[in-house]
């Protein structure tokens, strides 16, 4: 199963969107990796929401790219808050399986 996950950095007040087949492992990597990456500069990260995308990695990649391409904090917050989605995004994103 692949997932879209949303992280929040309270120290930087930013969101991060990613996809994975193991979101708990990815959260640990974002918070603990010694590599110098975008996410390493904004620690700690809090898992805000996780969405199941199905068993096709290509669909998870498509959804992640769509969300990132929008460059919209408002959209990300609406997705996390469970707002009713319409149009293309409604067809891509399913009901969240984890939300804080």
Secondary structure, 3 states (H helix, E strand, C coil): CEEEEEEEECCCCEEEEEEECCHHHHHHHHHHCCCCCCHHHHCCCEEEEEEEEECCHHHHHHHHHHHHHHCCHHHHHHHHHCCCCCHHHHHHCCCEEEEC
